[in-house]
Amino acid sequence: SQKIEQNSEALNIQEGKTATLTCNYTNYSPAYLQWYRQDPGRGPVFLLLIRENEKEKRKERLKVTFDTTLKQSLFHITASQPADSATYLCALVNNDMRFGAGTRLTVKP
Amino acid sequence: GAVVSQHPSWVICKSGTSVKIECRSLDFQATTMFWYRQFPKQSLMLMATSNEGSKATYEQGVEKDKFLINHASLTLSTLTVTSAHPEDSSFYICSARTARDGQPQHFGDGTRLSIL
């Protein structure tokens, strides 16, 4: 069965460090993969999209990698700030869209 | 750009009431809209996919007579929870996407539904 796993339910890091979140998948061949941020009681906000033929995408302090051989995407936030604290969701898209359970990131000052 | 507005943001009503939730794409034409349900500390569960002008496709286990979806225009989809009961209490979120391939979904801010 298809499975999408995000590395951990919660991740705590110190301000200024790089946060790295992992999204692994099995029995799925996504055409592209997306990362979203969700704050409590709000809808997810789109951050980055990366296609299967792309290895890396960047946007300001965010970087996403996509390895279709390892079936893994890494999401990095460099120079993290307390305002980056939120739940981050990966979503895989082929004919439909499937979400991971999310990783709750806390950046401590 | 790509703003999705969802209304109302929260609803409290009595058991047996029907509740309608609206989802509007404000600055783009949404050929496809999606409805999700989210329980506390869990990820989004897709309930149904609707394409403008056609019937919604429901995920397995979602009662189509319970959750009525209408997508009558390129900017508006509605979800009606009919004869709601306490177990229907949840956070409902819509999203919208254009017809162009490879475009992300853009989400509304959700509706917190509480049935007493």
Chai-1 contact restraints between the chains, C-beta under 6 A:
chainA,res_idxA,chainB,res_idxB,connection_type,confidence,min_distance_angstrom,max_distance_angstrom,comment,restraint_id
A,Y32,B,G102,contact,1.0,0.0,6.0,A-B,restraint_1
A,Q34,B,P104,contact,1.0,0.0,6.0,A-B,restraint_2
A,R42,B,D109,contact,1.0,0.0,6.0,A-B,restraint_3
A,G43,B,I93,contact,1.0,0.0,6.0,A-B,restraint_4
A,G43,B,F107,contact,1.0,0.0,6.0,A-B,restraint_5
A,G43,B,G108,contact,1.0,0.0,6.0,A-B,restraint_6
A,G43,B,D109,contact,1.0,0.0,6.0,A-B,restraint_7
A,G43,B,G110,contact,1.0,0.0,6.0,A-B,restraint_8
A,P44,B,F107,contact,1.0,0.0,6.0,A-B,restraint_9
A,F46,B,P104,contact,1.0,0.0,6.0,A-B,restraint_10
A,L49,B,P104,contact,1.0,0.0,6.0,A-B,restraint_11
A,F99,B,S43,contact,1.0,0.0,6.0,A-B,restraint_12
A,F99,B,L44,contact,1.0,0.0,6.0,A-B,restraint_13
A,A101,B,S43,contact,1.0,0.0,6.0,A-B,restraint_14
A,G102,B,S43,contact,1.0,0.0,6.0,A-B,restraint_15
